[in-house]
Amino acid sequence: MVNRVWGRLIGTLAALGLMAGTATAVTAPILVVEADSGKVLYSQGATDPWYPASITKLMTTYVALDMVRQGKISLDTLLTISPAAAAEPPSKMGFKPGTQITLDNALKIIMVKSANDVSWAIGEGLGGSVEGFADMMNETAHKIGMRESRWYNPNGLPEPRQWTSARDMAILARALMRDFPDQQGLFSISAIQYGKAVMANHNGLLGRYPGADGMKTGFICSGGFNVVATATRNGRRIITVVMGQPSARERDIKAADLFDYGFSQSAGWTAPTLEALPPSTLAGPPDLRPYICDKRKPLPVDEGPGALTASGPAVNGAATQLLGSATPDATNLAFAALGSANVRGRTLPPRAPLQPIPVWTGRDPAEGAMALAREEQEAQASKQAAHAAKLEAAQRRRADAKAAKDAAREAAKQAAAEKAAKARAAAVTAPKPASKIAGKDKGVPAATSAYTSVEPGPKAAAKPAHKPAAQKPEAKPPAKKAAKAKNDDS
């Protein structure tokens, strides 16, 4: 039975062109780890290279907090949004170039809003340049035991050379807990508030899964939907890493299933550690873009909490098939089947009320409030100017339309006048028919008219030119007058 399932899975993946070799199939990485001991409770493709997306920001945060710990900077250090940072694509805060923000607020923003512009500013401000900060990321990653990671930017936007693995991200999560215990609240902020805007954390487990207390989500088309999540129950903390999922909803619900599994297991002495996981045989990360971002559908987004309220079915087809287990073990295959079937039926409870943490630009809230007031005034002025320009444009269009209509009416009137004038001129100069001319000479036969030489036809010759007047009978005079008439005649 297991062999048949395994063979079917291999055949499917091979058909999709996702085989890295004849014996190993590309699978979506999954890892469940006991935080304190580092013992692995479940793993699947845990050391395979993968595109990290915004879980990169956990590495950015570690480097920044490590610099604070070393006394090189403080959480009050001001960072400046450069034109390059402001030009980074969403998700972003949209700060204008020249805006300043403390490192403390910047870290809160990138953990909740996952703002790429702010992450870029952190890299430039702390590393001198993004390239310099990437060098610091790589050096730090090597120091804490991350083996598969290669960093080139601080925000996780698409970069084909930037890789990590589920194992490395679990190591990073443990290091953040171990080395910065006073900063654990940074990873469980439910929302931030900037001015009147409230922005919820993208992590759809926070406030929904009992005990969830971190850490970070991420999404790009090539890497799918990723999350490094933590949860605590009865004093025991579990780290779950889920990567390469076809939707935010599947990612979050699969992570919840994995937490349930992890809390039900005990880490025995035979359980491997993170460091003992065997290296991957893959030469590089697979590109999931054809399966995650279908050009015929809207571009998916890291919906975060909204994803768990979606009522639609789970994603099917190539992407779902891609995410099965490639571990040839009956127990693991059964557990990995938690995937699509369970996602279709499972829902998580409504999210607990948000508790926004205020963030601001500038050195302190007062300076931030003044800056925000200026921004709001500028925005209002810009809105009014845009509205005035819109009204002016509409008036101009109406005036142009009226002028065009009047011009068209005048042109039509002029054309009609010219046409009438031409008709009158043509009537004066055109030769007149003989019949009409002859009709003007009353009492003169057409045949003898001075204006024609046409001979009358046979019928015309038989008829007189003028019909003789009818002869009236002579009236008899009265008797007396008749006699006088007789005398007159004699």
DRENMARKE-61896 format. One record per residue (C-alpha): residue in one letter; x, y negated, z negated. Coordinates in steps of 0.5 Angstrom, whole numbers. Example, Ala and Ser with C-alpha at 12.3 -4.5 7.8 and 13.67 -1.06 7.14 Angstrom:
// residues 2
+---+-------+-------+-------+
| r |    px |    py |    pz |
+---+-------+-------+-------+
| a |    25 |     9 |   -16 |
| s |    27 |     2 |   -14 |
+---+-------+-------+-------+
END
This chain:
// residues 490
+---+-------+-------+-------+
| r |    px |    py |    pz |
+---+-------+-------+-------+
| m |     0 |     0 |     0 |
| v |     6 |    -5 |    -2 |
| n |    10 |    -3 |     4 |
| r |     3 |    -4 |     9 |
| v |     2 |   -11 |     5 |
| w |    10 |   -13 |     6 |
| g |    10 |   -11 |    13 |
| r |     4 |   -15 |    15 |
| l |     7 |   -21 |    11 |
| i |    14 |   -20 |    15 |
| g |    10 |   -20 |    21 |
| t |     6 |   -26 |    20 |
| l |    12 |   -30 |    18 |
| a |    16 |   -27 |    24 |
| a |    10 |   -29 |    29 |
| l |    11 |   -36 |    26 |
| g |    18 |   -37 |    28 |
| l |    20 |   -38 |    20 |
| m |    25 |   -32 |    19 |
| a |    31 |   -34 |    17 |
| g |    34 |   -27 |    18 |
| t |    32 |   -20 |    20 |
| a |    31 |   -18 |    12 |
| t |    29 |   -25 |     9 |
| a |    22 |   -29 |    10 |
| v |    22 |   -36 |     9 |
| t |    17 |   -37 |     3 |
| a |    15 |   -43 |    -1 |
| p |    19 |   -44 |    -7 |
| i |    16 |   -42 |   -14 |
| l |    19 |   -42 |   -21 |
| v |    16 |   -41 |   -28 |
| v |    21 |   -43 |   -34 |
| e |    21 |   -43 |   -41 |
| a |    24 |   -50 |   -43 |
| d |    28 |   -48 |   -49 |
| s |    31 |   -42 |   -47 |
| g |    32 |   -43 |   -40 |
| k |    29 |   -36 |   -39 |
| v |    26 |   -35 |   -32 |
| l |    18 |   -32 |   -33 |
| y |    17 |   -32 |   -25 |
| s |    21 |   -34 |   -19 |
| q |    20 |   -34 |   -11 |
| g |    25 |   -37 |    -7 |
| a |    28 |   -41 |   -13 |
| t |    34 |   -42 |   -10 |
| d |    32 |   -43 |    -3 |
| p |    34 |   -50 |     0 |
| w |    28 |   -55 |     1 |
| y |    26 |   -62 |     2 |
| p |    25 |   -65 |    -5 |
| a |    21 |   -71 |    -3 |
| s |    19 |   -76 |    -9 |
| i |    21 |   -71 |   -14 |
| t |    28 |   -74 |   -12 |
| k |    26 |   -80 |   -17 |
| l |    27 |   -75 |   -23 |
| m |    34 |   -75 |   -20 |
| t |    34 |   -82 |   -20 |
| t |    32 |   -83 |   -27 |
| y |    37 |   -78 |   -30 |
| v |    43 |   -82 |   -27 |
| a |    39 |   -89 |   -29 |
| l |    38 |   -86 |   -36 |
| d |    45 |   -83 |   -36 |
| m |    48 |   -90 |   -35 |
| v |    44 |   -93 |   -40 |
| r |    47 |   -88 |   -45 |
| q |    54 |   -89 |   -43 |
| g |    53 |   -97 |   -45 |
| k |    54 |   -99 |   -38 |
| i |    47 |  -102 |   -37 |
| s |    41 |  -103 |   -41 |
| l |    33 |  -102 |   -40 |
| d |    33 |  -110 |   -40 |
| t |    38 |  -110 |   -34 |
| l |    34 |  -114 |   -28 |
| l |    34 |  -111 |   -21 |
| t |    33 |  -115 |   -15 |
| i |    28 |  -113 |    -9 |
| s |    32 |  -114 |    -3 |
| p |    30 |  -114 |     4 |
| a |    32 |  -107 |     5 |
| a |    28 |  -105 |    -1 |
| a |    22 |  -109 |     1 |
| a |    22 |  -106 |     8 |
| e |    21 |   -99 |     5 |
| p |    15 |   -95 |     7 |
| p |     9 |   -93 |     2 |
| s |     8 |   -91 |    -3 |
| k |    11 |   -98 |    -5 |
| m |     9 |  -104 |   -10 |
| g |    10 |  -109 |    -4 |
| f |    14 |  -114 |    -8 |
| k |    17 |  -119 |    -4 |
| p |    25 |  -120 |    -3 |
| g |    28 |  -124 |    -9 |
| t |    23 |  -121 |   -14 |
| q |    26 |  -119 |   -20 |
| i |    24 |  -113 |   -25 |
| t |    27 |  -110 |   -31 |
| l |    30 |  -103 |   -31 |
| d |    25 |  -100 |   -36 |
| n |    19 |  -103 |   -32 |
| a |    22 |  -100 |   -25 |
| l |    23 |   -93 |   -28 |
| k |    15 |   -93 |   -31 |
| i |    13 |   -95 |   -24 |
| i |    17 |   -90 |   -20 |
| m |    15 |   -84 |   -25 |
| v |     7 |   -87 |   -24 |
| k |     6 |   -90 |   -17 |
| s |    12 |   -87 |   -14 |
| a |    14 |   -93 |   -11 |
| n |    20 |   -93 |    -6 |
| d |    21 |  -100 |    -5 |
| v |    23 |  -100 |   -13 |
| s |    27 |   -94 |   -13 |
| w |    31 |   -97 |    -7 |
| a |    32 |  -103 |   -11 |
| i |    35 |   -98 |   -17 |
| g |    40 |   -95 |   -12 |
| e |    42 |  -102 |   -10 |
| g |    42 |  -105 |   -17 |
| l |    46 |   -99 |   -20 |
| g |    50 |   -96 |   -15 |
| g |    52 |  -103 |   -11 |
| s |    49 |  -100 |    -5 |
| v |    44 |   -94 |    -4 |
| e |    50 |   -90 |    -1 |
| g |    54 |   -91 |    -7 |
| f |    48 |   -89 |   -12 |
| a |    48 |   -83 |    -8 |
| d |    55 |   -81 |    -9 |
| m |    53 |   -82 |   -17 |
| m |    47 |   -77 |   -16 |
| n |    51 |   -72 |   -13 |
| e |    57 |   -72 |   -18 |
| t |    51 |   -72 |   -24 |
| a |    48 |   -66 |   -21 |
| h |    54 |   -62 |   -20 |
| k |    56 |   -64 |   -27 |
| i |    49 |   -61 |   -30 |
| g |    49 |   -55 |   -26 |
| m |    45 |   -56 |   -20 |
| r |    48 |   -52 |   -14 |
| e |    44 |   -53 |    -8 |
| s |    42 |   -60 |    -8 |
| r |    45 |   -66 |    -3 |
| w |    43 |   -73 |    -5 |
| y |    43 |   -79 |     1 |
| n |    37 |   -83 |    -2 |
| p |    34 |   -85 |    -9 |
| n |    27 |   -85 |    -7 |
| g |    26 |   -78 |    -3 |
| l |    24 |   -81 |     4 |
| p |    25 |   -76 |    10 |
| e |    33 |   -75 |    11 |
| p |    34 |   -68 |    14 |
| r |    41 |   -68 |    10 |
| q |    37 |   -69 |     3 |
| w |    36 |   -62 |     0 |
| t |    35 |   -59 |    -7 |
| s |    32 |   -52 |   -10 |
| a |    26 |   -50 |   -15 |
| r |    32 |   -48 |   -19 |
| d |    36 |   -54 |   -19 |
| m |    29 |   -58 |   -20 |
| a |    28 |   -54 |   -26 |
| i |    35 |   -55 |   -29 |
| l |    34 |   -62 |   -28 |
| a |    28 |   -62 |   -32 |
| r |    31 |   -59 |   -38 |
| a |    37 |   -64 |   -37 |
| l |    32 |   -70 |   -38 |
| m |    29 |   -66 |   -44 |
| r |    35 |   -65 |   -47 |
| d |    39 |   -71 |   -46 |
| f |    34 |   -76 |   -47 |
| p |    29 |   -74 |   -52 |
| d |    27 |   -81 |   -54 |
| q |    25 |   -82 |   -46 |
| q |    20 |   -76 |   -46 |
| g |    14 |   -81 |   -46 |
| l |    16 |   -84 |   -39 |
| f |    14 |   -77 |   -35 |
| s |     7 |   -77 |   -38 |
| i |     4 |   -84 |   -37 |
| s |    -3 |   -83 |   -34 |
| a |    -3 |   -90 |   -31 |
| i |     1 |   -97 |   -30 |
| q |    -3 |  -104 |   -30 |
| y |     0 |  -109 |   -26 |
| g |    -4 |  -116 |   -27 |
| k |   -11 |  -113 |   -26 |
| a |    -9 |  -107 |   -21 |
| v |    -9 |  -100 |   -25 |
| m |    -5 |   -95 |   -21 |
| a |    -6 |   -88 |   -24 |
| n |    -1 |   -82 |   -24 |
| h |     0 |   -78 |   -18 |
| n |     1 |   -72 |   -22 |
| g |    -6 |   -69 |   -22 |
| l |    -5 |   -64 |   -28 |
| l |    -4 |   -70 |   -33 |
| g |   -11 |   -71 |   -37 |
| r |   -14 |   -65 |   -34 |
| y |    -9 |   -59 |   -36 |
| p |    -9 |   -58 |   -43 |
| g |    -2 |   -59 |   -46 |
| a |     1 |   -62 |   -39 |
| d |     6 |   -67 |   -41 |
| g |    10 |   -69 |   -34 |
| m |    13 |   -70 |   -29 |
| k |    13 |   -72 |   -22 |
| t |    10 |   -70 |   -15 |
| g |    12 |   -71 |    -8 |
| f |    10 |   -70 |    -1 |
| i |    13 |   -71 |     6 |
| c |    11 |   -67 |    12 |
| s |    17 |   -63 |    13 |
| g |    17 |   -61 |     5 |
| g |    10 |   -60 |     4 |
| f |     7 |   -62 |    -3 |
| n |    12 |   -61 |    -9 |
| v |    11 |   -62 |   -16 |
| v |    16 |   -61 |   -22 |
| a |    11 |   -60 |   -28 |
| t |    11 |   -59 |   -36 |
| a |     6 |   -57 |   -41 |
| t |     7 |   -55 |   -48 |
| r |     2 |   -50 |   -52 |
| n |     3 |   -48 |   -59 |
| g |    10 |   -52 |   -59 |
| r |    12 |   -48 |   -53 |
| r |    14 |   -52 |   -47 |
| i |    14 |   -49 |   -40 |
| i |    17 |   -52 |   -34 |
| t |    13 |   -50 |   -27 |
| v |    16 |   -52 |   -20 |
| v |    11 |   -51 |   -14 |
| m |    14 |   -53 |    -7 |
| g |    12 |   -53 |     0 |
| q |     4 |   -53 |    -1 |
| p |    -1 |   -55 |     4 |
| s |    -5 |   -60 |     0 |
| a |    -4 |   -64 |    -7 |
| r |   -10 |   -60 |    -9 |
| e |    -7 |   -53 |    -8 |
| r |    -1 |   -55 |   -11 |
| d |    -4 |   -58 |   -17 |
| i |    -9 |   -52 |   -18 |
| k |    -3 |   -47 |   -17 |
| a |     1 |   -50 |   -22 |
| a |    -4 |   -49 |   -27 |
| d |    -5 |   -42 |   -25 |
| l |     3 |   -41 |   -26 |
| f |     2 |   -45 |   -33 |
| d |    -3 |   -40 |   -35 |
| y |     1 |   -34 |   -33 |
| g |     7 |   -37 |   -36 |
| f |     4 |   -38 |   -43 |
| s |     1 |   -31 |   -43 |
| q |     8 |   -28 |   -42 |
| s |    14 |   -28 |   -47 |
| a |    21 |   -29 |   -45 |
| g |    25 |   -22 |   -46 |
| w |    32 |   -21 |   -47 |
| t |    32 |   -18 |   -40 |
| a |    29 |   -24 |   -37 |
| p |    34 |   -28 |   -32 |
| t |    37 |   -35 |   -34 |
| l |    36 |   -40 |   -29 |
| e |    44 |   -40 |   -28 |
| a |    43 |   -32 |   -26 |
| l |    39 |   -33 |   -20 |
| p |    42 |   -30 |   -14 |
| p |    44 |   -35 |    -9 |
| s |    39 |   -36 |    -2 |
| t |    41 |   -33 |     4 |
| l |    38 |   -39 |     8 |
| a |    43 |   -44 |    12 |
| g |    38 |   -50 |    11 |
| p |    31 |   -52 |     9 |
| p |    25 |   -50 |    14 |
| d |    21 |   -56 |    17 |
| l |    14 |   -55 |    15 |
| r |    11 |   -61 |    19 |
| p |     8 |   -57 |    24 |
| y |     4 |   -53 |    19 |
| i |     3 |   -59 |    14 |
| c |     2 |   -65 |    19 |
| d |    -3 |   -63 |    24 |
| k |    -3 |   -69 |    30 |
| r |   -11 |   -67 |    31 |
| k |   -12 |   -69 |    23 |
| p |   -11 |   -75 |    19 |
| l |    -4 |   -75 |    16 |
| p |    -5 |   -72 |     9 |
| v |    -3 |   -76 |     3 |
| d |    -1 |   -74 |    -4 |
| e |    -8 |   -75 |    -7 |
| g |    -6 |   -74 |   -14 |
| p |   -12 |   -74 |   -19 |
| g |   -17 |   -75 |   -13 |
| a |   -14 |   -68 |   -10 |
| l |   -17 |   -64 |   -16 |
| t |   -24 |   -67 |   -14 |
| a |   -24 |   -65 |    -7 |
| s |   -30 |   -60 |    -5 |
| g |   -27 |   -57 |     1 |
| p |   -24 |   -50 |     2 |
| a |   -17 |   -49 |     1 |
| v |   -13 |   -50 |     7 |
| n |   -13 |   -44 |    12 |
| g |    -9 |   -41 |    18 |
| a |    -1 |   -42 |    19 |
| a |     0 |   -46 |    13 |
| t |    -3 |   -42 |     8 |
| q |     0 |   -35 |    11 |
| l |     7 |   -39 |    10 |
| l |     6 |   -39 |     3 |
| g |     5 |   -32 |     1 |
| s |    10 |   -28 |    -3 |
| a |    16 |   -25 |     0 |
| t |    18 |   -21 |    -6 |
| p |    17 |   -13 |    -5 |
| d |    14 |   -12 |   -11 |
| a |     7 |   -10 |   -13 |
| t |     7 |   -14 |   -19 |
| n |    10 |   -20 |   -16 |
| l |     5 |   -19 |   -10 |
| a |    -1 |   -19 |   -14 |
| f |     1 |   -25 |   -18 |
| a |     3 |   -29 |   -12 |
| a |    -4 |   -28 |    -9 |
| l |    -6 |   -33 |   -14 |
| g |    -5 |   -37 |    -8 |
| s |   -11 |   -39 |    -3 |
| a |   -16 |   -34 |    -6 |
| n |   -16 |   -37 |   -13 |
| v |   -15 |   -44 |   -10 |
| r |   -22 |   -44 |    -7 |
| g |   -26 |   -42 |   -13 |
| r |   -22 |   -46 |   -19 |
| t |   -23 |   -53 |   -21 |
| l |   -20 |   -57 |   -27 |
| p |   -24 |   -61 |   -32 |
| p |   -25 |   -69 |   -30 |
| r |   -19 |   -73 |   -32 |
| a |   -19 |   -76 |   -39 |
| p |   -20 |   -83 |   -39 |
| l |   -13 |   -87 |   -37 |
| q |    -9 |   -91 |   -42 |
| p |    -5 |   -96 |   -37 |
| i |     2 |   -98 |   -39 |
| p |     3 |  -106 |   -37 |
| v |     9 |  -107 |   -33 |
| w |    11 |  -114 |   -30 |
| t |    16 |  -117 |   -26 |
| g |    22 |  -122 |   -29 |
| r |    25 |  -121 |   -36 |
| d |    19 |  -121 |   -40 |
| p |    11 |  -121 |   -40 |
| a |    11 |  -128 |   -40 |
| e |    15 |  -129 |   -35 |
| g |    12 |  -124 |   -31 |
| a |     5 |  -127 |   -32 |
| m |     7 |  -134 |   -29 |
| a |    10 |  -130 |   -23 |
| l |     4 |  -126 |   -22 |
| a |     0 |  -133 |   -23 |
| r |     4 |  -136 |   -17 |
| e |     3 |  -130 |   -13 |
| e |    -5 |  -130 |   -14 |
| q |    -5 |  -137 |   -12 |
| e |    -1 |  -136 |    -6 |
| a |    -5 |  -130 |    -4 |
| q |   -11 |  -134 |    -5 |
| a |    -8 |  -140 |    -1 |
| s |    -6 |  -135 |     4 |
| k |   -13 |  -132 |     4 |
| q |   -17 |  -139 |     4 |
| a |   -12 |  -141 |    10 |
| a |   -14 |  -134 |    14 |
| h |   -21 |  -136 |    13 |
| a |   -20 |  -143 |    15 |
| a |   -16 |  -140 |    21 |
| k |   -22 |  -135 |    23 |
| l |   -27 |  -140 |    22 |
| e |   -23 |  -145 |    27 |
| a |   -22 |  -139 |    32 |
| a |   -29 |  -138 |    32 |
| q |   -31 |  -145 |    33 |
| r |   -26 |  -145 |    39 |
| r |   -29 |  -139 |    42 |
| r |   -36 |  -142 |    41 |
| a |   -34 |  -149 |    44 |
| d |   -30 |  -145 |    50 |
| a |   -36 |  -141 |    51 |
| k |   -41 |  -147 |    52 |
| a |   -36 |  -150 |    56 |
| a |   -35 |  -144 |    61 |
| k |   -43 |  -144 |    61 |
| d |   -44 |  -151 |    62 |
| a |   -38 |  -151 |    68 |
| a |   -42 |  -145 |    71 |
| r |   -49 |  -148 |    71 |
| e |   -46 |  -154 |    74 |
| a |   -42 |  -150 |    79 |
| a |   -48 |  -146 |    81 |
| k |   -52 |  -153 |    81 |
| q |   -47 |  -156 |    86 |
| a |   -47 |  -150 |    90 |
| a |   -54 |  -150 |    91 |
| a |   -54 |  -158 |    93 |
| e |   -49 |  -156 |    98 |
| k |   -53 |  -150 |   101 |
| a |   -59 |  -155 |   101 |
| a |   -55 |  -160 |   105 |
| k |   -52 |  -155 |   110 |
| a |   -59 |  -153 |   111 |
| r |   -61 |  -160 |   113 |
| a |   -56 |  -161 |   117 |
| a |   -57 |  -155 |   121 |
| a |   -64 |  -156 |   122 |
| v |   -62 |  -163 |   125 |
| t |   -57 |  -161 |   130 |
| a |   -60 |  -154 |   132 |
| p |   -63 |  -154 |   139 |
| k |   -71 |  -154 |   139 |
| p |   -75 |  -148 |   142 |
| a |   -79 |  -150 |   148 |
| s |   -85 |  -148 |   146 |
| k |   -85 |  -153 |   140 |
| i |   -82 |  -159 |   144 |
| a |   -88 |  -158 |   149 |
| g |   -93 |  -158 |   144 |
| k |   -91 |  -165 |   142 |
| d |   -94 |  -168 |   149 |
| k |  -101 |  -167 |   148 |
| g |  -105 |  -166 |   155 |
| v |   -99 |  -164 |   159 |
| p |   -99 |  -157 |   161 |
| a |   -92 |  -154 |   159 |
| a |   -91 |  -152 |   166 |
| t |   -90 |  -159 |   168 |
| s |   -87 |  -162 |   162 |
| a |   -81 |  -166 |   163 |
| y |   -77 |  -162 |   158 |
| t |   -78 |  -156 |   161 |
| s |   -77 |  -153 |   168 |
| v |   -80 |  -146 |   167 |
| e |   -85 |  -144 |   172 |
| p |   -92 |  -142 |   169 |
| g |   -93 |  -134 |   170 |
| p |   -99 |  -131 |   174 |
| k |  -104 |  -132 |   168 |
| a |  -102 |  -139 |   166 |
| a |  -103 |  -141 |   173 |
| a |  -110 |  -138 |   173 |
| k |  -112 |  -142 |   167 |
| p |  -113 |  -150 |   168 |
| a |  -108 |  -154 |   164 |
| h |  -114 |  -157 |   160 |
| k |  -120 |  -154 |   159 |
| p |  -126 |  -158 |   162 |
| a |  -130 |  -162 |   157 |
| a |  -137 |  -159 |   156 |
| q |  -143 |  -162 |   160 |
| k |  -148 |  -164 |   156 |
| p |  -155 |  -165 |   159 |
| e |  -158 |  -172 |   160 |
| a |  -163 |  -174 |   155 |
| k |  -170 |  -177 |   158 |
| p |  -171 |  -184 |   156 |
| p |  -177 |  -186 |   153 |
| a |  -183 |  -188 |   158 |
| k |  -182 |  -195 |   158 |
| k |  -175 |  -195 |   159 |
| a |  -176 |  -190 |   164 |
| a |  -180 |  -195 |   169 |
| k |  -175 |  -200 |   168 |
| a |  -169 |  -195 |   170 |
| k |  -173 |  -194 |   176 |
| n |  -174 |  -201 |   178 |
| d |  -166 |  -202 |   177 |
| d |  -165 |  -196 |   181 |
| s |  -169 |  -199 |   187 |
+---+-------+-------+-------+
END
